[in-house]
Amino acid sequence: MRASRIIRTAVFIVCLTVSLSSQLHVVAEPAQTPAAKWQPAPEPAWEAAAGGHQQFDVASVRQNKSGMPWAGGDQMVMNVPYGPDDNFRETNGILSARNYPLLNLIVFAYKVPSAQGQALLASMPVWTNSASFDIEARTENRNVTKDQMRLMMQSLLAERFHLLVHRELREVNEYAAVLVEGGKLGPHLRPHPADQPCSPVVAAQNSGAPQPKASDPHAFAGGFPLRCRTFGPGPTTAPYLKGVGSLDMTMETMVSTFSGYGSLGRPVVDKTGLTGTYDWYIEFLPELPPGVEMPGRPPDAAGPTFIEALHKQLGIKLAPQKGPYDFLIVDHIEHATEN
């Protein structure tokens, strides 16, 4: 029984590590020098498009002291996916989160991309890395969008946690995602058909995200059923490989995930020149943190690296360069003011 529990715990920790790295991969924070000043970053376009400042009509915030899930605490659950993609289930204006770490709530509220991880963590007090909360909030706007929910969460964090942030443009080492051959796409990347509507919004009564069958025209070539405009897993040719993809997604959004999924250590920006939206799927052998073993993965496990998979499956390569990158920095935060 003890050995079984240890194995289950190890599996959970590995999965959590991979999950967080896909959203908040550590990118070295550049040292500030007189010759390299940081400039204020402009307001993100998505905030203006969503209508600017908004707030919930009613909200409850309580610290969850059960502990983290892998230590026997409550499971982390939120009815609105916290990632930077557009996946959204209609909730009748309700946002509900249980045992959600403060870091994840900030990631959700400000639509933080994967490459901002270390800068965000470094600007927060140590206690915020382990503090989790239960939140119940409601807006009378039944047609609220996911981005509007983000803006409401910003207001909630400012009111209850006295959160103050600012954005900085920093000159960093980065990768440019470019096509291996101009105008030619890889076998797992295709333009999304204009005559096939695809929405990430799921009706409230539907308990799951859109998951087409392999026979559905929305399924990717090769029989992989994928989700609309959100990063979803797909079946792989071996249990220790990682498969991820999406339908009807812009290249900019797709490329923003590469840093985390590939453990690249630097941001990736879209320089493919491809416009419109695309269906894509990639399968690779994930890089594990030093000293971490994944149960069921043999020591000689074979599979393409993330960069090799980009090249062969998507027809994309990564070119190193320097450039400005928008970082979110926490200036001030306090323990929650509860109801």
RONU-70386 format. One record per residue (C-alpha): residue number from 1; x, y, z; residue in one letter. Coordinates in nm, 2 decimals. Layout:
BEGIN
r k: NUM	px: X	py: Y	pz: Z	r: a;
...
//
This chain:
BEGIN
r k: 1	px: 0.00	py: 0.00	pz: 0.00	r: m;
r k: 2	px: 0.28	py: 0.24	pz: 0.09	r: r;
r k: 3	px: 0.48	py: 0.17	pz: -0.23	r: a;
r k: 4	px: 0.16	py: 0.21	pz: -0.43	r: s;
r k: 5	px: 0.09	py: 0.55	pz: -0.27	r: r;
r k: 6	px: 0.45	py: 0.66	pz: -0.33	r: i;
r k: 7	px: 0.42	py: 0.57	pz: -0.70	r: i;
r k: 8	px: 0.09	py: 0.76	pz: -0.74	r: r;
r k: 9	px: 0.25	py: 1.06	pz: -0.57	r: t;
r k: 10	px: 0.55	py: 1.05	pz: -0.80	r: a;
r k: 11	px: 0.32	py: 1.03	pz: -1.10	r: v;
r k: 12	px: 0.12	py: 1.33	pz: -0.98	r: f;
r k: 13	px: 0.43	py: 1.54	pz: -0.92	r: i;
r k: 14	px: 0.58	py: 1.46	pz: -1.26	r: v;
r k: 15	px: 0.25	py: 1.55	pz: -1.43	r: c;
r k: 16	px: 0.22	py: 1.87	pz: -1.23	r: l;
r k: 17	px: 0.58	py: 1.96	pz: -1.32	r: t;
r k: 18	px: 0.51	py: 1.91	pz: -1.69	r: v;
r k: 19	px: 0.18	py: 2.10	pz: -1.66	r: s;
r k: 20	px: 0.33	py: 2.40	pz: -1.49	r: l;
r k: 21	px: 0.63	py: 2.40	pz: -1.72	r: s;
r k: 22	px: 0.39	py: 2.42	pz: -2.02	r: s;
r k: 23	px: 0.25	py: 2.74	pz: -1.88	r: q;
r k: 24	px: 0.53	py: 2.89	pz: -1.68	r: l;
r k: 25	px: 0.86	py: 2.76	pz: -1.81	r: h;
r k: 26	px: 1.16	py: 2.92	pz: -1.64	r: v;
r k: 27	px: 1.33	py: 3.18	pz: -1.86	r: v;
r k: 28	px: 1.65	py: 3.35	pz: -1.73	r: a;
r k: 29	px: 1.57	py: 3.70	pz: -1.62	r: e;
r k: 30	px: 1.81	py: 3.95	pz: -1.79	r: p;
r k: 31	px: 2.04	py: 4.15	pz: -1.57	r: a;
r k: 32	px: 1.97	py: 4.52	pz: -1.56	r: q;
r k: 33	px: 2.26	py: 4.73	pz: -1.68	r: t;
r k: 34	px: 2.28	py: 5.11	pz: -1.75	r: p;
r k: 35	px: 2.32	py: 5.03	pz: -2.12	r: a;
r k: 36	px: 2.00	py: 4.81	pz: -2.13	r: a;
r k: 37	px: 1.72	py: 5.00	pz: -1.98	r: k;
r k: 38	px: 1.38	py: 4.85	pz: -1.95	r: w;
r k: 39	px: 1.09	py: 5.03	pz: -2.11	r: q;
r k: 40	px: 0.72	py: 5.04	pz: -2.00	r: p;
r k: 41	px: 0.51	py: 4.80	pz: -2.21	r: a;
r k: 42	px: 0.19	py: 4.91	pz: -2.37	r: p;
r k: 43	px: -0.15	py: 4.78	pz: -2.26	r: e;
r k: 44	px: -0.22	py: 4.44	pz: -2.41	r: p;
r k: 45	px: -0.46	py: 4.46	pz: -2.71	r: a;
r k: 46	px: -0.68	py: 4.19	pz: -2.56	r: w;
r k: 47	px: -0.76	py: 4.40	pz: -2.25	r: e;
r k: 48	px: -0.88	py: 4.69	pz: -2.46	r: a;
r k: 49	px: -1.08	py: 4.46	pz: -2.69	r: a;
r k: 50	px: -1.25	py: 4.30	pz: -2.39	r: a;
r k: 51	px: -1.37	py: 4.65	pz: -2.27	r: g;
r k: 52	px: -1.11	py: 4.75	pz: -2.01	r: g;
r k: 53	px: -1.17	py: 4.76	pz: -1.63	r: h;
r k: 54	px: -1.45	py: 4.53	pz: -1.51	r: q;
r k: 55	px: -1.55	py: 4.36	pz: -1.18	r: q;
r k: 56	px: -1.76	py: 4.09	pz: -1.04	r: f;
r k: 57	px: -2.09	py: 4.18	pz: -0.88	r: d;
r k: 58	px: -2.04	py: 3.94	pz: -0.59	r: v;
r k: 59	px: -1.72	py: 3.76	pz: -0.48	r: a;
r k: 60	px: -1.60	py: 3.54	pz: -0.19	r: s;
r k: 61	px: -1.23	py: 3.47	pz: -0.12	r: v;
r k: 62	px: -1.11	py: 3.23	pz: 0.14	r: r;
r k: 63	px: -0.77	py: 3.07	pz: 0.19	r: q;
r k: 64	px: -0.77	py: 2.69	pz: 0.15	r: n;
r k: 65	px: -0.55	py: 2.54	pz: 0.42	r: k;
r k: 66	px: -0.59	py: 2.18	pz: 0.32	r: s;
r k: 67	px: -0.25	py: 2.17	pz: 0.16	r: g;
r k: 68	px: -0.14	py: 2.11	pz: -0.19	r: m;
r k: 69	px: -0.30	py: 1.82	pz: -0.38	r: p;
r k: 70	px: 0.01	py: 1.60	pz: -0.38	r: w;
r k: 71	px: 0.03	py: 1.64	pz: 0.00	r: a;
r k: 72	px: -0.32	py: 1.52	pz: 0.06	r: g;
r k: 73	px: -0.50	py: 1.85	pz: 0.02	r: g;
r k: 74	px: -0.80	py: 1.94	pz: -0.20	r: d;
r k: 75	px: -0.77	py: 1.90	pz: -0.57	r: q;
r k: 76	px: -0.71	py: 2.21	pz: -0.78	r: m;
r k: 77	px: -1.03	py: 2.28	pz: -0.97	r: v;
r k: 78	px: -1.15	py: 2.59	pz: -1.16	r: m;
r k: 79	px: -1.46	py: 2.60	pz: -1.39	r: n;
r k: 80	px: -1.28	py: 2.84	pz: -1.63	r: v;
r k: 81	px: -0.96	py: 2.71	pz: -1.78	r: p;
r k: 82	px: -0.68	py: 2.94	pz: -1.66	r: y;
r k: 83	px: -0.44	py: 2.91	pz: -1.96	r: g;
r k: 84	px: -0.38	py: 3.18	pz: -2.22	r: p;
r k: 85	px: -0.59	py: 3.02	pz: -2.49	r: d;
r k: 86	px: -0.96	py: 3.09	pz: -2.57	r: d;
r k: 87	px: -1.11	py: 2.77	pz: -2.44	r: n;
r k: 88	px: -1.42	py: 2.87	pz: -2.24	r: f;
r k: 89	px: -1.73	py: 2.69	pz: -2.10	r: r;
r k: 90	px: -2.04	py: 2.91	pz: -2.05	r: e;
r k: 91	px: -2.08	py: 2.94	pz: -1.67	r: t;
r k: 92	px: -2.38	py: 3.17	pz: -1.65	r: n;
r k: 93	px: -2.15	py: 3.44	pz: -1.52	r: g;
r k: 94	px: -2.01	py: 3.23	pz: -1.23	r: i;
r k: 95	px: -1.64	py: 3.17	pz: -1.16	r: l;
r k: 96	px: -1.55	py: 2.90	pz: -0.91	r: s;
r k: 97	px: -1.20	py: 2.80	pz: -0.80	r: a;
r k: 98	px: -1.10	py: 2.55	pz: -0.53	r: r;
r k: 99	px: -0.75	py: 2.53	pz: -0.38	r: n;
r k: 100	px: -0.61	py: 2.74	pz: -0.66	r: y;
r k: 101	px: -0.26	py: 2.88	pz: -0.60	r: p;
r k: 102	px: -0.23	py: 3.26	pz: -0.61	r: l;
r k: 103	px: 0.03	py: 3.23	pz: -0.89	r: l;
r k: 104	px: -0.22	py: 3.05	pz: -1.11	r: n;
r k: 105	px: -0.49	py: 3.32	pz: -1.04	r: l;
r k: 106	px: -0.25	py: 3.59	pz: -1.16	r: i;
r k: 107	px: -0.16	py: 3.39	pz: -1.47	r: v;
r k: 108	px: -0.53	py: 3.36	pz: -1.55	r: f;
r k: 109	px: -0.61	py: 3.73	pz: -1.48	r: a;
r k: 110	px: -0.33	py: 3.87	pz: -1.69	r: y;
r k: 111	px: -0.32	py: 3.61	pz: -1.96	r: k;
r k: 112	px: 0.05	py: 3.54	pz: -1.88	r: v;
r k: 113	px: 0.23	py: 3.34	pz: -2.16	r: p;
r k: 114	px: 0.47	py: 3.07	pz: -2.07	r: s;
r k: 115	px: 0.80	py: 3.26	pz: -2.11	r: a;
r k: 116	px: 0.72	py: 3.51	pz: -1.83	r: q;
r k: 117	px: 0.74	py: 3.24	pz: -1.56	r: g;
r k: 118	px: 1.06	py: 3.33	pz: -1.38	r: q;
r k: 119	px: 1.02	py: 3.70	pz: -1.39	r: a;
r k: 120	px: 0.67	py: 3.67	pz: -1.24	r: l;
r k: 121	px: 0.78	py: 3.43	pz: -0.97	r: l;
r k: 122	px: 1.09	py: 3.64	pz: -0.88	r: a;
r k: 123	px: 0.87	py: 3.95	pz: -0.83	r: s;
r k: 124	px: 0.64	py: 3.78	pz: -0.58	r: m;
r k: 125	px: 0.69	py: 3.71	pz: -0.20	r: p;
r k: 126	px: 0.79	py: 3.36	pz: -0.10	r: v;
r k: 127	px: 0.45	py: 3.29	pz: 0.07	r: w;
r k: 128	px: 0.26	py: 3.33	pz: -0.26	r: t;
r k: 129	px: 0.42	py: 3.02	pz: -0.40	r: n;
r k: 130	px: 0.23	py: 2.80	pz: -0.15	r: s;
r k: 131	px: -0.09	py: 3.00	pz: -0.07	r: a;
r k: 132	px: -0.40	py: 2.86	pz: -0.23	r: s;
r k: 133	px: -0.76	py: 3.00	pz: -0.23	r: f;
r k: 134	px: -1.12	py: 2.91	pz: -0.28	r: d;
r k: 135	px: -1.30	py: 3.17	pz: -0.49	r: i;
r k: 136	px: -1.67	py: 3.20	pz: -0.57	r: e;
r k: 137	px: -1.76	py: 3.50	pz: -0.79	r: a;
r k: 138	px: -2.05	py: 3.61	pz: -1.01	r: r;
r k: 139	px: -2.13	py: 3.87	pz: -1.27	r: t;
r k: 140	px: -2.48	py: 3.95	pz: -1.38	r: e;
r k: 141	px: -2.35	py: 3.95	pz: -1.74	r: n;
r k: 142	px: -2.46	py: 3.61	pz: -1.86	r: r;
r k: 143	px: -2.28	py: 3.66	pz: -2.19	r: n;
r k: 144	px: -1.94	py: 3.73	pz: -2.03	r: v;
r k: 145	px: -1.64	py: 3.62	pz: -2.23	r: t;
r k: 146	px: -1.32	py: 3.45	pz: -2.09	r: k;
r k: 147	px: -1.12	py: 3.77	pz: -2.14	r: d;
r k: 148	px: -1.38	py: 3.97	pz: -1.95	r: q;
r k: 149	px: -1.36	py: 3.72	pz: -1.67	r: m;
r k: 150	px: -0.98	py: 3.78	pz: -1.67	r: r;
r k: 151	px: -1.04	py: 4.16	pz: -1.63	r: l;
r k: 152	px: -1.28	py: 4.09	pz: -1.34	r: m;
r k: 153	px: -1.02	py: 3.87	pz: -1.17	r: m;
r k: 154	px: -0.77	py: 4.15	pz: -1.20	r: q;
r k: 155	px: -1.01	py: 4.38	pz: -1.01	r: s;
r k: 156	px: -1.07	py: 4.10	pz: -0.75	r: l;
r k: 157	px: -0.70	py: 4.05	pz: -0.70	r: l;
r k: 158	px: -0.65	py: 4.43	pz: -0.66	r: a;
r k: 159	px: -0.93	py: 4.46	pz: -0.41	r: e;
r k: 160	px: -0.87	py: 4.16	pz: -0.19	r: r;
r k: 161	px: -0.49	py: 4.11	pz: -0.23	r: f;
r k: 162	px: -0.40	py: 4.47	pz: -0.30	r: h;
r k: 163	px: -0.22	py: 4.35	pz: -0.60	r: l;
r k: 164	px: -0.02	py: 4.61	pz: -0.80	r: l;
r k: 165	px: 0.16	py: 4.52	pz: -1.12	r: v;
r k: 166	px: 0.33	py: 4.68	pz: -1.42	r: h;
r k: 167	px: 0.46	py: 4.56	pz: -1.75	r: r;
r k: 168	px: 0.82	py: 4.60	pz: -1.88	r: e;
r k: 169	px: 0.97	py: 4.54	pz: -2.23	r: l;
r k: 170	px: 1.30	py: 4.37	pz: -2.17	r: r;
r k: 171	px: 1.57	py: 4.28	pz: -2.42	r: e;
r k: 172	px: 1.62	py: 3.91	pz: -2.40	r: v;
r k: 173	px: 1.75	py: 3.61	pz: -2.59	r: n;
r k: 174	px: 1.47	py: 3.45	pz: -2.78	r: e;
r k: 175	px: 1.38	py: 3.22	pz: -3.07	r: y;
r k: 176	px: 1.21	py: 3.32	pz: -3.39	r: a;
r k: 177	px: 0.98	py: 3.05	pz: -3.53	r: a;
r k: 178	px: 1.02	py: 3.04	pz: -3.91	r: v;
r k: 179	px: 0.93	py: 2.79	pz: -4.18	r: l;
r k: 180	px: 1.20	py: 2.54	pz: -4.27	r: v;
r k: 181	px: 1.10	py: 2.59	pz: -4.64	r: e;
r k: 182	px: 0.92	py: 2.91	pz: -4.74	r: g;
r k: 183	px: 0.55	py: 2.86	pz: -4.79	r: g;
r k: 184	px: 0.57	py: 2.48	pz: -4.72	r: k;
r k: 185	px: 0.39	py: 2.34	pz: -4.41	r: l;
r k: 186	px: 0.48	py: 2.02	pz: -4.23	r: g;
r k: 187	px: 0.25	py: 1.71	pz: -4.24	r: p;
r k: 188	px: 0.09	py: 1.80	pz: -3.90	r: h;
r k: 189	px: 0.01	py: 2.16	pz: -3.98	r: l;
r k: 190	px: -0.27	py: 2.27	pz: -4.21	r: r;
r k: 191	px: -0.49	py: 2.58	pz: -4.26	r: p;
r k: 192	px: -0.82	py: 2.55	pz: -4.08	r: h;
r k: 193	px: -1.10	py: 2.50	pz: -4.33	r: p;
r k: 194	px: -1.31	py: 2.82	pz: -4.36	r: a;
r k: 195	px: -1.63	py: 2.61	pz: -4.40	r: d;
r k: 196	px: -1.58	py: 2.43	pz: -4.07	r: q;
r k: 197	px: -1.69	py: 2.65	pz: -3.78	r: p;
r k: 198	px: -1.50	py: 2.59	pz: -3.46	r: c;
r k: 199	px: -1.58	py: 2.75	pz: -3.13	r: s;
r k: 200	px: -1.40	py: 2.71	pz: -2.79	r: p;
r k: 201	px: -1.72	py: 2.80	pz: -2.61	r: v;
r k: 202	px: -1.90	py: 2.50	pz: -2.45	r: v;
r k: 203	px: -2.25	py: 2.52	pz: -2.33	r: a;
r k: 204	px: -2.29	py: 2.51	pz: -1.95	r: a;
r k: 205	px: -2.49	py: 2.19	pz: -1.95	r: q;
r k: 206	px: -2.21	py: 2.02	pz: -2.15	r: n;
r k: 207	px: -1.97	py: 1.86	pz: -1.90	r: s;
r k: 208	px: -1.68	py: 1.83	pz: -2.13	r: g;
r k: 209	px: -1.47	py: 2.04	pz: -2.38	r: a;
r k: 210	px: -1.54	py: 1.99	pz: -2.75	r: p;
r k: 211	px: -1.38	py: 1.66	pz: -2.84	r: q;
r k: 212	px: -1.46	py: 1.54	pz: -3.19	r: p;
r k: 213	px: -1.44	py: 1.18	pz: -3.29	r: k;
r k: 214	px: -1.16	py: 1.06	pz: -3.52	r: a;
r k: 215	px: -1.41	py: 1.03	pz: -3.80	r: s;
r k: 216	px: -1.53	py: 1.39	pz: -3.76	r: d;
r k: 217	px: -1.40	py: 1.63	pz: -4.03	r: p;
r k: 218	px: -1.26	py: 1.84	pz: -3.74	r: h;
r k: 219	px: -1.03	py: 1.55	pz: -3.65	r: a;
r k: 220	px: -0.67	py: 1.60	pz: -3.75	r: f;
r k: 221	px: -0.51	py: 1.39	pz: -4.03	r: a;
r k: 222	px: -0.40	py: 1.07	pz: -3.88	r: g;
r k: 223	px: -0.72	py: 1.03	pz: -3.67	r: g;
r k: 224	px: -0.62	py: 1.26	pz: -3.38	r: f;
r k: 225	px: -0.93	py: 1.43	pz: -3.24	r: p;
r k: 226	px: -0.84	py: 1.78	pz: -3.13	r: l;
r k: 227	px: -1.02	py: 2.07	pz: -2.95	r: r;
r k: 228	px: -1.11	py: 2.41	pz: -3.08	r: c;
r k: 229	px: -0.86	py: 2.69	pz: -3.01	r: r;
r k: 230	px: -0.73	py: 2.54	pz: -2.69	r: t;
r k: 231	px: -0.43	py: 2.32	pz: -2.62	r: f;
r k: 232	px: -0.55	py: 1.96	pz: -2.58	r: g;
r k: 233	px: -0.37	py: 1.63	pz: -2.56	r: p;
r k: 234	px: -0.41	py: 1.36	pz: -2.82	r: g;
r k: 235	px: -0.32	py: 0.99	pz: -2.84	r: p;
r k: 236	px: 0.04	py: 0.91	pz: -2.90	r: t;
r k: 237	px: 0.22	py: 0.61	pz: -3.05	r: t;
r k: 238	px: 0.39	py: 0.54	pz: -2.71	r: a;
r k: 239	px: 0.26	py: 0.61	pz: -2.36	r: p;
r k: 240	px: 0.58	py: 0.80	pz: -2.26	r: y;
r k: 241	px: 0.55	py: 1.05	pz: -2.56	r: l;
r k: 242	px: 0.36	py: 1.38	pz: -2.53	r: k;
r k: 243	px: 0.10	py: 1.48	pz: -2.79	r: g;
r k: 244	px: -0.05	py: 1.82	pz: -2.81	r: v;
r k: 245	px: -0.24	py: 2.02	pz: -3.07	r: g;
r k: 246	px: -0.55	py: 2.23	pz: -3.15	r: s;
r k: 247	px: -0.79	py: 2.33	pz: -3.42	r: l;
r k: 248	px: -0.85	py: 2.68	pz: -3.55	r: d;
r k: 249	px: -0.56	py: 2.85	pz: -3.37	r: m;
r k: 250	px: -0.35	py: 3.15	pz: -3.48	r: t;
r k: 251	px: 0.02	py: 3.09	pz: -3.53	r: m;
r k: 252	px: 0.10	py: 3.36	pz: -3.27	r: e;
r k: 253	px: -0.10	py: 3.17	pz: -3.00	r: t;
r k: 254	px: 0.05	py: 2.84	pz: -3.11	r: m;
r k: 255	px: 0.41	py: 2.96	pz: -3.10	r: v;
r k: 256	px: 0.36	py: 3.12	pz: -2.76	r: s;
r k: 257	px: 0.34	py: 2.76	pz: -2.61	r: t;
r k: 258	px: 0.67	py: 2.64	pz: -2.76	r: f;
r k: 259	px: 0.89	py: 2.77	pz: -2.48	r: s;
r k: 260	px: 0.70	py: 2.57	pz: -2.22	r: g;
r k: 261	px: 0.63	py: 2.25	pz: -2.41	r: y;
r k: 262	px: 0.99	py: 2.23	pz: -2.53	r: g;
r k: 263	px: 1.17	py: 2.35	pz: -2.21	r: s;
r k: 264	px: 1.35	py: 2.59	pz: -2.43	r: l;
r k: 265	px: 1.46	py: 2.84	pz: -2.17	r: g;
r k: 266	px: 1.37	py: 3.15	pz: -2.37	r: r;
r k: 267	px: 1.06	py: 3.30	pz: -2.54	r: p;
r k: 268	px: 0.96	py: 3.21	pz: -2.89	r: v;
r k: 269	px: 0.80	py: 3.47	pz: -3.13	r: v;
r k: 270	px: 0.61	py: 3.40	pz: -3.45	r: d;
r k: 271	px: 0.80	py: 3.49	pz: -3.76	r: k;
r k: 272	px: 0.64	py: 3.24	pz: -3.99	r: t;
r k: 273	px: 0.45	py: 3.50	pz: -4.18	r: g;
r k: 274	px: 0.14	py: 3.27	pz: -4.18	r: l;
r k: 275	px: -0.19	py: 3.45	pz: -4.13	r: t;
r k: 276	px: -0.53	py: 3.30	pz: -4.05	r: g;
r k: 277	px: -0.58	py: 3.00	pz: -3.83	r: t;
r k: 278	px: -0.44	py: 2.65	pz: -3.84	r: y;
r k: 279	px: -0.50	py: 2.29	pz: -3.72	r: d;
r k: 280	px: -0.19	py: 2.13	pz: -3.58	r: w;
r k: 281	px: -0.06	py: 1.83	pz: -3.38	r: y;
r k: 282	px: 0.29	py: 1.75	pz: -3.25	r: i;
r k: 283	px: 0.42	py: 1.44	pz: -3.08	r: e;
r k: 284	px: 0.76	py: 1.43	pz: -2.90	r: f;
r k: 285	px: 0.96	py: 1.29	pz: -2.61	r: l;
r k: 286	px: 0.94	py: 1.54	pz: -2.33	r: p;
r k: 287	px: 1.25	py: 1.66	pz: -2.15	r: e;
r k: 288	px: 1.22	py: 1.57	pz: -1.78	r: l;
r k: 289	px: 1.38	py: 1.78	pz: -1.50	r: p;
r k: 290	px: 1.72	py: 1.66	pz: -1.38	r: p;
r k: 291	px: 1.68	py: 1.36	pz: -1.14	r: g;
r k: 292	px: 1.31	py: 1.31	pz: -1.22	r: v;
r k: 293	px: 1.20	py: 0.97	pz: -1.36	r: e;
r k: 294	px: 0.86	py: 0.91	pz: -1.51	r: m;
r k: 295	px: 0.70	py: 0.57	pz: -1.41	r: p;
r k: 296	px: 0.65	py: 0.35	pz: -1.72	r: g;
r k: 297	px: 0.91	py: 0.54	pz: -1.92	r: r;
r k: 298	px: 1.21	py: 0.31	pz: -2.01	r: p;
r k: 299	px: 1.56	py: 0.45	pz: -1.97	r: p;
r k: 300	px: 1.62	py: 0.40	pz: -2.35	r: d;
r k: 301	px: 1.28	py: 0.56	pz: -2.45	r: a;
r k: 302	px: 1.30	py: 0.67	pz: -2.81	r: a;
r k: 303	px: 1.12	py: 0.96	pz: -2.98	r: g;
r k: 304	px: 1.19	py: 1.29	pz: -3.14	r: p;
r k: 305	px: 1.30	py: 1.59	pz: -2.93	r: t;
r k: 306	px: 1.06	py: 1.89	pz: -2.93	r: f;
r k: 307	px: 1.28	py: 2.08	pz: -3.17	r: i;
r k: 308	px: 1.31	py: 1.77	pz: -3.40	r: e;
r k: 309	px: 0.93	py: 1.73	pz: -3.39	r: a;
r k: 310	px: 0.88	py: 2.10	pz: -3.48	r: l;
r k: 311	px: 1.10	py: 2.05	pz: -3.78	r: h;
r k: 312	px: 0.97	py: 1.72	pz: -3.92	r: k;
r k: 313	px: 0.60	py: 1.74	pz: -3.82	r: q;
r k: 314	px: 0.52	py: 2.12	pz: -3.84	r: l;
r k: 315	px: 0.79	py: 2.23	pz: -4.09	r: g;
r k: 316	px: 0.91	py: 2.49	pz: -3.84	r: i;
r k: 317	px: 1.26	py: 2.57	pz: -3.71	r: k;
r k: 318	px: 1.38	py: 2.80	pz: -3.43	r: l;
r k: 319	px: 1.63	py: 3.07	pz: -3.51	r: a;
r k: 320	px: 1.81	py: 3.24	pz: -3.21	r: p;
r k: 321	px: 1.79	py: 3.62	pz: -3.19	r: q;
r k: 322	px: 1.75	py: 3.90	pz: -2.94	r: k;
r k: 323	px: 1.44	py: 4.11	pz: -2.90	r: g;
r k: 324	px: 1.20	py: 4.30	pz: -2.67	r: p;
r k: 325	px: 0.97	py: 4.08	pz: -2.46	r: y;
r k: 326	px: 0.67	py: 4.19	pz: -2.25	r: d;
r k: 327	px: 0.70	py: 4.09	pz: -1.89	r: f;
r k: 328	px: 0.44	py: 4.12	pz: -1.61	r: l;
r k: 329	px: 0.60	py: 4.23	pz: -1.28	r: i;
r k: 330	px: 0.43	py: 4.22	pz: -0.93	r: v;
r k: 331	px: 0.50	py: 4.54	pz: -0.74	r: d;
r k: 332	px: 0.29	py: 4.47	pz: -0.43	r: h;
r k: 333	px: 0.07	py: 4.20	pz: -0.29	r: i;
r k: 334	px: -0.07	py: 4.12	pz: 0.05	r: e;
r k: 335	px: -0.25	py: 3.83	pz: 0.22	r: h;
r k: 336	px: -0.61	py: 3.81	pz: 0.11	r: a;
r k: 337	px: -0.89	py: 4.02	pz: 0.27	r: t;
r k: 338	px: -1.15	py: 3.75	pz: 0.33	r: e;
r k: 339	px: -1.53	py: 3.80	pz: 0.34	r: n;
//
